[in-house]
Amino acid sequence: MGAARIWAGCAGILLAVLLLRPVWVFPATYLPRLILSVQRNDPAPPWQFPAIVSWAGMRGVVTLAAVLVLPADLEHRSVLILAAMVVVGGTLTLQGFTLPALVRLLRVQGPDPREDALNQASLMQLATAAGVERLQELRTDTDPPEVMAMLKRRTQERGLAAWERLGRPTSETATPSQRYAQLRLAMLEAERAKVLELRPGGEYAHEVLSEVLDRLYVEESMLDVALDELDASGGGGGEGIARPGGVCGHLESAADVDVPRDPYCAGCAQEGTTPVHLRMCLACGNVGCCDSSPGNHASKHFAATDHPVMRSIEPGEYWRWCYEDDLLG
């Protein structure tokens, strides 16, 4: 077997790997959605998404591991190893270095942390309301009022923490949730030190000490996660988040439109999909769902009309989004 023939075979294998992935990714993405029930629950994504998935088929350590476990006496084993290395090197180099350019070319946007923070706050509000409503159903005349107040307060604190990420710029002082976590972490450190100080004395059983320490560690880990989330969001969501006043000319000049008494997304109602986070156009009053919904009707309305500003009409929210400048205010 000549060297030219071997390298030609390796190049052919690499080409097959590059071409066969989109051959099965596109049908696997769109063919199941020809079924109406699947389409209603999971609408087909834009063609750019499977295109990026197709080009993101880099091979790596699994391919090399598979070929290196081939028996040593296998015929043409060295050729198979070479072919695997060509595929790995070729896909990592060609696809790996060009994937960012492809994403930019197709204009695919990643998730917006600010939008995620708004959705999280809205979801927390709905969950908190459901929890408080259930509490009212279960309470009895014999329940201590202080217990009811404590349950309600602790439930509402989670929702308030989510809203704090939206309402304060990073330049301001720590939010109440951040300050609570900081102080509670200091308290937990002192509590744990006290338990460790008492452990050598033998006054408490090992099981009791372990259980108390486990509880302290669990609470500390939860507070660490909460602080990390707040730090990642800038301690308040960033400048201009969920604050009326606007950060661009479109936001500043957009006038309010009366919110319908029972707003709904007409596009979702027509298509039979479930809306997520309703928005209303401040130019014409059209109500659509955000990009977390299957239909993306708010974005489609902007694409069809060029009306730049929509506002949230979810309970308890007052924020505006400018599609023209990609700004939240």
N, C-alpha and C positions, 0 to 999 in steps of 0.2 A: 504494500500500500504506500504510494508516493506521498511526499509531504504536501504537494499542491492539492492532491485529492483529499487529504485529511483536513487541511485548512478550509477547503471549499465545503466539506461536509459540516464542519463546525459553524461556518458562516450561515449555511442553510438552516441548521438547527436554531441558531440565534434568530434568524429571520422568521422562522416558524413560530417561535415563542412570542415574538413581538406581534405577529399578525393574528395568531389564534386566540389571544386573550380578548380583543374586541369582538371577535367572531362569536364568542359565547357570552360576553358581558352584556352586549346590547340585547340579544334575544332574551337572556335571562332577566333583564330589567323590564322589558316591555311586553313580552308575550304573556306572562301571567296576568298582566293588567288588562288584557282583552276580556277577561272575565269580569262582568259588571260588579259582582259583589266585592271582588278584590280592588277594582278601580275606585269604588265608593270609599272603602276604608283606607286605601293606600294609593292615591293618584300617582300617575307616572311623573317622574322628575323630568326637568329639562334635559335635553340631549347632552348638554355640557357635563353633567354629573357622571354618567357612564363613560363619557369620553375620558375624563380625568382618571376614573377608576381603571379604565383599560390601560392607560399609559403609566399607571402606578404599580405595574406588575414586576417590580425588581426582584431578582433572585439573589439569595445570599447563603447564609450558613446552613440552612436546611438542605439545599441542593448539594453543597459540598459534602455535608455529613452523609447524605444518601449515597453518593458515588464513592466515597472513601471506605465504606463498609463492604464494598464488593469484594468477593474472594480474590486473593492474590493470584491464583492460577487461572482466573477468568481470561478468556481470549480477548485481546485488544483492550485490556483494562486501562492501559495508559492513554489510549485514544479517548475512551469514555471520560476519564478524568479531565483531559484537555478540553473536551467538548463542554463539560460542566463548568470549567473555569472560564471559557470563552463566554458562555451564557451569563454567568455571574458578573464577570467584568464588563461585558457589553451592556447588560441591562442597567447595572449600577451607574455606568458612565453615561450612556446615551439617555436613558430615561431619567436617571437621578438628577443630572445636571440640567435637563430641559424641562422637567416637570414644573418648576416655578414659573418659567416663561409661558408654558402652556396655560397655567391657571390665570395668569395675567392676560393672556391673549383672549381667553374665553370669558374674561370679566366675571369670574366666579368669586363672590365675596364670602369670607368666613363669618362665623357667628360674631355678633356685636355684643361685647360684655355689658354694655349699657342696656341693650334690649333684653338680655338675659336677666339683668338685675331688675328691670321693670316687670318682666314676666314672673320672676320669682316673688317679688313683692305682691303682685296681684294674686298669685296662687296661694301665698301664705295668708292673705286677707280672707280669701274664700274658705280656706281650711280652718282658720281661726273662728270665723263666723259659724261654720258647721259645728265645731267643737263646743262653742258657747251655747249654741242652740240645743245641742244634745244634753249639755249640762243642765239647762233649764228644764228639760223634759224629765231628767232623772232625779232632780232634787226633791226632797221631801221637807215637811215642816220640822222634822227632827234633826235635820242636818245643821251643824253649827254654822252660823253666818261667816265666821272667820275662815272656815274651810272652803266655802263657796267663793269667797273673795280671793283666797290664795290660788285656787284653781283657775279662776278667770284671769287673774293678773298674770300668772305664769304662761297661760295660753296666749294672751295678747302680747306678751313681751317678745315672742318669736316674730310675730308679724311686725311689730314696731322696729325690731332690729333690721328687717329687710327694707323698710321704708327709710330708715336712717341712711342707708347706703345711697339713696337717691337725693336726699334733700340737703346735704351739706357738701361744700367743696373741700378739697383736701387741705386747704390752708387754715381751716378753722380747727378748733379744739376737738379732742376725741369725742365721739358720739357716746351717749349713755351706755349703749351695749358694749362698746370698746372699753370704757372706763370700768364697767362692772366686771368684764372678763379680766382686766388687768389686776384689779383689787382682789378678785376671787382667787386668781392664780397665786397671788402673794399669801393669801390666807391658807390655801391648800398646802403650800410649801411649808408653812409654819406647823400646820396640823400633822403633816407627814413626818416632819422632824421630831415632833413630840412623841408620836407613836414609835418611831425608831429609837428614841431615847429611853422609852419605857420597856422596849423589848428585852434587853439583857437582864432585867430585874427578875423575870420569872413570875411576875404577879398575874400575867394574862396568858391564857393558852395560845399555843402557836396558831391554831385554827382561827381564833378570834382576831389576833393581830393580822393574819393574812387577809381575812375578810374585810377588815377596816381599811387596810392599805389598798386592796383591790378597788374598793369603792372610791377612794381618793384618786387613784390612777385613772379610773373611768371618767370621773368628772373632769379631771385635768385634761384628758385627751379631747373631750368634747369642747372645752373652752379653747384649747389650742386650735382646733378646727375652725371655730367661730372667729377667732382673731385672724387666722390665715385668710379666711374668706373676706373679712373686712379690709385687711391690708391689700389683698389682691385687687379689690375694687376701689382702692384709693381712699378708704376710710369714709366714703360718702358718695361714691359714684362719679366724682369728677365735676368740674365747673359746668354750671348750666343745667345739670341733670334735674329734671322735674321741678324746675323753678320758672314760673311765669316771667316774661320779660324778653325772652328770646336772645339768641346769640347770632342772628343773621337778619338781613333786611326782610326776608319772607316771614320769619317768625314774628318780628316786631310789627309788621304791617297787617298781619292776618287778623281779621275781626272774628269774634265769636259768633257761632250759629246756635240757635236753640236746639238742645238735645231732645230727640223724640222720647215720649214717655216710655215706650217699650221698644227700644232699638233692637234691630236684628240685621244680620248680613243677608241681603237679598240673594247674592251669589251663592252662598252656602245653602240657603233654603232651596234654591233652584237645583243645585247639584246634589243635594242630599248629604253634604259634608258637615262636620262639626266646626263651628267657628271658635277661634281662640283670640281673645283680646280685641275687642271691637274698637275701631277708630272711625272718626267722622271727618270728612273733608270740610275745611273751613271756607271753601269757596262756594260749594253747592249743597252741602249738607248730606252728601252720600255717605252711607255707613258701610264699612268693609272690615274684613278680618286681617290680622297682621300676618307676617311671614311665617309665624309658627303654625298657622293653619294650613290645611291641605290646599286651599284655593288661592291664597295670597291675594285676596280681592282688593285690599287697600293699595298694594303696589300696582296691581293691574289697573286700578282706577287712575292712578297717577300717570301710568304709561299711556292711557287712552285720552286723558284730558289735559295733562301738564299742570294740574292744580297742585301746587307744591306742598301745602301744609295740611296735615291732619292732626287731630288731637285725640287723646284717649277719652273714651266715654265710659270706662269701667268705673264702678263705684269707688269713691275716695281718691281718684286720680285726677290730676290736672297737669298734663304735660303735652307738649306739641312736638311733632316730628316734621322736619323739612326734608322732603325727598330731593329737592334741587341741590341742597348743600350738604346733605347727609348729616344734619345736626339735630340735636335734641335740646329742647328748651322748655 
